[in-house]
Amino acid sequence: MKEIGARLRALRQARDMTQVELAEVLGTQQTAVSQVELGNRGLTVQQVVKLAKALRVSTDTILGPMNGAAREELPTDRRLLRRLRQIEQLPRAERQALLKTIDAFLKSSQVA
């Protein structure tokens, strides 16, 4: 998280933006931006996308290069990735209900 925070600070400063201005983009407080830049707080996917648009960079620029171990953890099935993105957009209660269903299925299949 500290690396992402350092990149975010450098990008913000390169655009002559204040933490307050960046907080407005995210719909949050300046203290939250400060905590992200210090590496004490993470970002949601939606926040990374908003930041990338505001800073006119790719999300990869904010998140940084992916190491080999992290890359291996990503699913390669495109349908599965598409479903995961759709699930992320569901309201929290619906996501939790779906995850319980998936957990029960995996447990009964003895995959988990």
Buried (B, 14 or more C-beta within 10 A) or exposed (E): EEEBBBBBBEBBEEEEBEBEBBBBBBEBEBEBBBBBBEBEBEBEEEBBEBBBEBBEBEEEBBBEEEEEEEEEEEEEEEEEEEEEEEEEEEEEEEEEEEEEEEEEEEEEEEEE
